[in-house]
Every structure is written in C-alpha cells, then in structure tokens.
Amino acid sequence: MSQAVTEMESLKSKMKATWMSGDFDRVAQTYAPDARAFVGRLGLKAGERVLDVACGSGNLSFPAARAGAEVTGIDIATNLVETARGRARAEGLRVNFDEGDAEQMPYADSSFDVVMTMFGAMFAPRPERAAAELLRVCRPGGRVAMANWTPAGFIGRMFKATAAHVPPPNVPSPLLWGDERAVRERLHDGVEELYFNRRTASFRLALTPEQAVDFFREWYGPTLRAFASLDAGGQAALRRDLVGLWAEHNLATDGTTHVESEYLEVVATKQ
C-alpha cells in the first residue's frame, strides 16, 4: 500500500470520527426550514429517484420523501445514518439510508434522477472525485443540486477563525465549493446547464452568542474536535474569537441569537 493511500485512509478515518463527534443532528435541526426550502425549489415529482449525498440525519431526505420521491441517503457517519433510519421508522417513511463515502458511492451509473447535497459533499477531501461521483450516479438529463457555504458567509468566516487556531488538513478548502469559478471547473465535464443562486440559511437560537458558541462546541463535530486539540489557553483564545464573531453578526436584540449565513445554491443538469 502506497504512502499516499495510507495517508488518505488515515484522513478519512479522522473525518469520520469528526462527524461522529457530538451530535450533528442537533445542529442540522437549527436550519431544517432552509433544508425544506432547498428541496421545495427542486420541484420533485412523485416517483423520482433521489440521492441525498452526505445526508447526515436526513435534513433533505425527509422533505423529498414526503414529496413522493424514492429517496436514498448516504453518509460517512455511522451514528447519523442510524439516527436517520430511526426517524424514518418513527415517521413511517420509506427512505433507504446507507453508510458510505461520497467519493466512492456503491451505486450504479445513472441510478438517480436527482442527486442533492446540502453542506455535505463539499467536505469530501478530494473535490474532483466527489464531483465525478455526483455526476456518475445521476442519469443523463437529471440534476445535481448542491448547497455550499461561501468563503465570505458567516460559516465560512467561522471556519477561518477556527483555522487560525487549529490548522486544517492539507486538502483543498471545502469553502471553494462556494466559489462559482471553482464549481464551474469541477462540474465542467458532462454538464449542459449550470445555475447559481446565492441564498442565506438562518441560525435562530434561544441562546446568547456565548451560549451559541458553547452549543457548537458541544454538538458540532468540527468545532468540538478543534477545541479538543488545544490546551486551556488555546481553547480560551478560540472561544473568545468565536464569541466575537457570533456577537458581531447577531441580528437579534432580545438576548437570543439570530445569524444569517450565505451559501451558494448550485443546480447542474447532466448531459
């Protein structure tokens, strides 16, 4: 086994551990209305075959299933797949959830009419492979739809503030998926139409900005792991910077927190 392969396997293992840390479902539920709106804009038809890539606990999968689509979700985090399966059983919805890697999905070519991902596939460490897989499993004439945090948006700035304290892995920044030029380069081959829209997702928390940071520190895997890698002084400095960022962007004036974060909505039609 080559060193490059060994290093990538180690990175994938760390990424899986990161997304299994905390409880991403708690964070995902804070922007669930935006996920429903994202699915709604796709205008899914009953019986369409839909794949939710890096599905987490099913923020996109369940609205798609309620619209009558035949939905499959895939995610690298075992616990999130289990959460999604449990929710499907509880709601009586027929959704198939698989554990797997967005860079090497276990589906045949042209298996789906719509392939969608919200703040998910953008974190795959090899974006060219992820892009190729998104297109491979989509049928000709089908659509690939993405929602990706932008570098200038609030979550993008939160990532950058964290990176100032904890250097990220030596892979392309996930925020490049929020740059139109980068997306055009990655989805150039095999796409006949490509549309972009800049939208915002809302984080409305019945918490102060300080408590919002602590919420992410406890439940959001990347933030939890970043804090865990620092000593006490480093943790205090990171928390101070994040609290400042949340306070700066807080639109609420009643002691709670309301932050809007820009994302790039991408819809590509496969040739």
KAURNOR-V366645 format. One record per pair of residues at least 4 apart in sequence whose ideal C-beta (glycine too) atoms are under 7 Angstrom apart, sorted by sequence separation. I is the first residue (numbers start at 1). J is the second residue. If there is no record, write none. Layout:
((I;J) (I;J))
//
This chain:
((1;5) (2;6) (3;7) (4;8) (5;9) (6;10) (7;11) (8;12) (9;13) (10;14) (11;15) (12;16) (13;17) (14;18) (15;19) (16;20) (17;21) (24;28) (25;29) (28;32) (31;35) (32;36) (33;37) (34;38) (35;39) (36;40) (37;41) (44;48) (58;62) (60;64) (61;65) (62;66) (63;67) (65;69) (77;81) (78;82) (79;83) (80;84) (81;85) (82;86) (83;87) (84;88) (85;89) (86;90) (87;91) (107;111) (117;121) (126;130) (127;131) (128;132) (129;133) (130;134) (131;135) (132;136) (133;137) (134;138) (138;142) (149;153) (152;156) (153;157) (154;158) (155;159) (156;160) (157;161) (158;162) (159;163) (160;164) (162;166) (163;167) (172;176) (179;183) (180;184) (181;185) (182;186) (183;187) (184;188) (187;191) (207;211) (208;212) (209;213) (210;214) (211;215) (212;216) (213;217) (214;218) (215;219) (216;220) (220;224) (221;225) (222;226) (223;227) (224;228) (225;229) (230;234) (232;236) (233;237) (234;238) (235;239) (236;240) (237;241) (238;242) (239;243) (240;244) (241;245) (242;246) (243;247) (244;248) (245;249) (246;250) (252;256) (1;6) (19;24) (39;44) (55;60) (64;69) (75;80) (88;93) (100;105) (124;129) (151;156) (163;168) (177;182) (207;212) (230;235) (252;257) (44;50) (55;61) (65;71) (75;81) (100;106) (124;130) (138;144) (149;155) (150;156) (176;182) (177;183) (217;223) (218;224) (252;258) (64;71) (88;95) (149;156) (187;194) (205;212) (216;223) (217;224) (250;257) (251;258) (52;60) (98;106) (207;215) (227;235) (230;238) (250;258) (251;259) (52;61) (121;130) (135;144) (250;259) (251;260) (61;71) (134;144) (184;194) (205;215) (217;227) (249;259) (73;84) (227;238) (246;257) (52;64) (61;73) (85;97) (226;238) (84;97) (121;134) (246;259) (50;64) (58;73) (81;97) (159;175) (180;196) (55;73) (81;99) (50;69) (52;71) (55;74) (56;75) (102;121) (115;134) (156;175) (44;64) (50;70) (55;75) (39;60) (47;68) (48;69) (49;70) (50;71) (51;72) (52;73) (53;74) (54;75) (78;99) (103;124) (38;60) (46;68) (48;70) (73;95) (102;124) (115;137) (156;178) (44;67) (47;70) (57;80) (61;84) (103;126) (115;138) (35;59) (39;63) (56;80) (71;95) (72;96) (73;97) (74;98) (75;99) (151;175) (35;60) (39;64) (44;69) (76;101) (112;137) (121;146) (150;175) (57;83) (58;84) (72;98) (74;100) (103;129) (111;137) (112;138) (113;139) (122;148) (149;175) (213;239) (32;59) (36;63) (57;84) (103;130) (109;136) (112;139) (122;149) (151;178) (28;56) (35;63) (65;93) (102;130) (105;133) (109;137) (110;138) (114;142) (119;147) (150;178) (151;179) (28;57) (55;84) (58;87) (65;94) (104;133) (110;139) (113;142) (114;143) (115;144) (116;145) (117;146) (118;147) (148;177) (149;178) (213;242) (57;87) (65;95) (103;133) (107;137) (110;140) (112;142) (119;149) (148;178) (213;243) (28;59) (62;93) (74;105) (102;133) (114;145) (146;177) (24;56) (25;57) (105;137) (24;57) (210;243) (213;246) (61;95) (209;243) (212;246) (58;95) (209;246) (209;247) (209;250) (55;97) (125;169) (127;172) (212;257) (125;171) (208;255) (54;102) (209;257) (53;102) (127;176) (207;256) (208;257) (127;177) (206;256) (207;257) (123;174) (205;256) (122;174) (205;257) (204;258) (25;80) (122;177) (131;186) (135;190) (24;80) (60;116) (131;187) (202;258) (203;259) (19;76) (20;77) (19;77) (20;78) (25;83) (60;118) (128;186) (202;260) (203;261) (20;79) (59;118) (127;186) (16;76) (166;226) (200;260) (201;261) (15;76) (16;77) (51;112) (162;223) (165;226) (200;261) (49;111) (50;112) (53;115) (200;262) (201;263) (49;112) (50;113) (54;117) (166;229) (49;113) (50;114) (51;115) (52;116) (53;117) (56;120) (162;226) (166;230) (198;262) (199;263) (48;113) (52;117) (55;120) (165;230) (48;114) (50;116) (54;120) (198;264) (199;265) (53;120) (54;121) (53;121) (196;264) (197;265) (54;123) (165;234) (196;265) (44;114) (196;266) (42;114) (165;237) (195;267) (165;238) (42;116) (194;268) (193;268) (162;238) (193;269) (191;268) (192;269) (191;269) (191;270) (192;271) (38;118) (161;241) (190;270) (191;271) (53;134) (161;242) (187;268) (190;271) (35;118) (183;266) (158;242) (161;245) (180;264) (178;263) (51;137) (178;264) (158;245) (157;245) (154;249) (42;145) (154;259) (154;260) (155;261) (154;261) (153;261) (38;147) (153;262) (15;125) (152;262) (153;263) (149;261) (150;262) (150;263) (11;125) (149;263) (150;264) (148;263) (147;263) (148;264) (147;265) (148;266) (146;266) (145;266) (145;267) (143;267) (144;268) (143;268) (143;269) (144;270) (141;269) (142;270) (141;270) (140;270) (140;271) (138;270) (135;270) (11;169) (34;201) (34;202) (31;201) (31;202) (31;203) (30;203) (30;205) (27;216) (27;219) (26;219) (27;220) (22;218) (23;219) (24;220) (22;219) (24;221) (22;220) (22;221) (21;221) (20;221) (19;221) (22;224) (18;221) (21;224) (18;222) (21;225) (18;225))
//
